[in-house]
Structure formats: C-alpha cells, structure tokens
C-alpha cells in the first residue's frame, strides 16, 4: 500500500525551494490509475516557461488552459485501441485456461480462438466502451502479429494499461481512458461507427431492413436484422436522427464490416 504524503520545502529563492527538473521528472514517472488526478496538470505547470521563471499570477492557469491540457479533448482512439488489445489478450488467456484439459487430451481444431475464417484476411470487430463512448475495435489477425485499431487509429505503443474489475485503465500522455467490453445488446455500440455508419458485425444474411431512407429514428431503435450461425442479430440506431442512406437489402448476403446504412444525427 502506498500512503500519500505532503513534502514542504523552504529556501531563500524559488530555485532553492523547488528543484523543478527533479520535480518534473518525478511527476512524469508518477502513475495514478483509477481515480482522476491532476498529475498531468502539475507536470505541465513545471514545464511552463513562465512558471519556471516565477512570472505567474492568479490568472496564469486560465490564460494558458490550452497549453496546460485543460481544454476539453476528444476521445484518444489510440489509447482506446490499446485498451481493446489488452481486453483481447485477457480473453485469449481466459479461453486458453478453460481449454486446458490436460496433456492426455487430443488437440481439437475447435480450440482455436483467433477468428477462424475460410477466405480472406481474418478480421473481427469488437464493440467496446471507451470512457463510456461506444466504439468498434477492429482486430486484424496476421500470421505473426495481431493488430488492433479504433476508427482506423492503431493502438498506441506508448500507452500503459492497468487491469480493473470493470475493464482496463489506459494511461497515455497524462490522460486516462477506461476501456470496457460493451454490454451485450448495447444499441449504440452494436455495429455502428462514431459517424453514424451502421455496419454488419458478422458475415450473414440480411433478414430484414426495418427503415427506409429519409425515416426519422430514435437512439436504440431497431434498424435491421442479420442472421448468422442460425442466430438473429438486431442492429440498432447509434443515435437519434435521419436515415441518410441504405446500402443493403433484405435477402442479401453481407460480409463482416459491410455498410448497412447511415444515420445522420439530429445535431448535424
């Protein structure tokens, strides 16, 4: 257990009181996963030229919010992809443990957990929640390496991950991203990209298209039904808006990741 403490220094001048290079390095190496912290802000302050020279006042942080990283930022998709990669590895290890039947058991081709596919590159989509935002992680299985990306952004190599009971915490560039598996049937993450493009989550047959171009839909509303492996999978609206295009038809076959339709949000 690590116990938080406060260190107080005093001296005749700022450099004597605050060895900024050492402090900046210590803050850069500080890791806080789970609770939100201001470690990144403190490190940015120590790197700021005005702060290091002592030319600061009560309005310094407000004036330099952008440089200090205080302005709202969008989702770090590279960190989200790194978290998804960690979740995938956890799933692989869990499956491997469950399949460990002992040395006397014969190997089975059904034991493979790497997105078996008869033709073409092996690609699998996985719905995850990154800081509560639904995204789709694309896993590309290669002969020697598995690649994970979110919205085309590859997993960050400089990210640090920590396991949590409800997912994975990803620390990168002073920011923290919580990545979790999307709950089954989560409408917003069910085969939908962040731009409203609804994709097929698997290879299958389109049983029904429930809306038409120009229709108004509500978030979570059923849009289409796809059959795969004798199971029906409902695609739902990622957000409220208008159906701007329909790319599939009932009775047709679709590949995993194929565009089914697009929903233009009310905001746009």
Long-range contacts (C-beta under 8 A, 24 or more apart in sequence): 14-54, 20-46, 20-52, 31-160, 31-171, 32-176, 33-162, 33-164, 33-169, 33-171, 33-176, 34-162, 34-164, 34-169, 36-176, 39-174, 40-69, 40-173, 40-174, 40-175, 41-68, 41-69, 41-70, 43-174, 44-68, 44-69, 44-174, 69-174, 69-175, 73-175, 75-130, 75-131, 75-133, 75-135, 75-177, 76-156, 76-170, 76-172, 76-173, 76-175, 76-177, 77-130, 77-135, 77-150, 77-151, 77-153, 78-150, 78-153, 78-154, 78-155, 78-156, 78-159, 78-172, 79-130, 79-156, 79-159, 79-170, 79-172, 79-175, 79-177, 79-179, 80-128, 80-130, 80-135, 80-137, 80-150, 80-170, 80-177, 80-179, 81-137, 81-148, 81-149, 81-150, 81-153, 81-154, 81-155, 81-156, 82-148, 82-155, 82-156, 82-159, 82-161, 82-170, 82-172, 82-179, 83-128, 83-130, 83-159, 83-161, 83-167, 83-168, 83-169, 83-170, 83-177, 83-178, 83-179, 84-126, 84-128, 84-137, 84-139, 84-148, 84-150, 84-155, 84-179, 85-137, 85-146, 85-148, 85-155, 86-161, 86-163, 86-168, 86-170, 86-179, 87-126, 87-128, 87-167, 87-168, 87-179, 87-180, 87-181, 88-126, 88-137, 88-139, 88-146, 88-148, 90-163, 90-168, 114-141, 114-146, 115-139, 115-141, 123-256, 123-257, 124-256, 125-191, 125-199, 125-201, 125-256, 125-257, 126-181, 127-181, 127-182, 127-186, 127-189, 127-190, 127-191, 127-201, 128-179, 128-180, 128-181, 128-182, 128-189, 129-167, 129-179, 129-180, 129-181, 129-182, 129-186, 129-189, 130-177, 130-178, 130-179, 131-177, 131-178, 132-178, 133-194, 134-182, 134-186, 134-188, 134-189, 134-192, 134-238, 135-189, 135-194, 136-189, 136-191, 136-192, 136-193, 136-199, 138-257, 151-193, 151-194, 187-219, 187-220, 187-221, 187-236, 187-237, 187-238, 188-219, 188-220, 188-236, 188-238, 188-239, 189-238, 190-234, 190-235, 190-236, 190-238, 191-235, 191-260, 192-235, 192-236, 192-237, 192-238, 192-263, 193-238, 194-238, 195-262, 196-238, 196-239, 196-241, 196-244, 196-262, 196-263, 196-264, 196-265, 197-259, 197-261, 197-262, 198-223, 198-224, 198-235, 198-237, 198-238, 198-259, 198-260, 198-261, 198-262, 198-263, 199-257, 199-258, 199-259, 199-260, 200-226, 200-235, 200-248, 200-254, 200-255, 200-256, 200-257, 200-258, 200-260, 201-226, 201-233, 201-235, 201-256, 202-226, 202-228, 202-229, 202-233, 202-256, 203-228, 203-253, 203-254, 203-255, 203-256, 204-228, 204-229, 204-233, 204-253, 204-254, 205-251, 205-252, 205-253, 205-254, 206-248, 206-249, 206-250, 206-251, 206-252, 206-253, 206-254, 206-260, 207-232, 207-250, 208-250, 209-246, 209-248, 209-249, 209-250, 209-260, 209-261, 211-243, 211-246, 211-261, 212-243, 212-246, 213-243, 213-244, 213-245, 213-246, 214-242, 214-243, 215-242, 215-243, 216-240, 216-241, 216-242, 216-243, 217-241, 217-242, 217-243, 217-263, 223-260, 223-261, 223-263, 224-248, 224-260, 224-261, 226-254, 235-260, 237-263, 238-263, 239-263, 239-265, 239-266, 240-265, 240-266, 241-265, 241-266, 241-268, 242-266
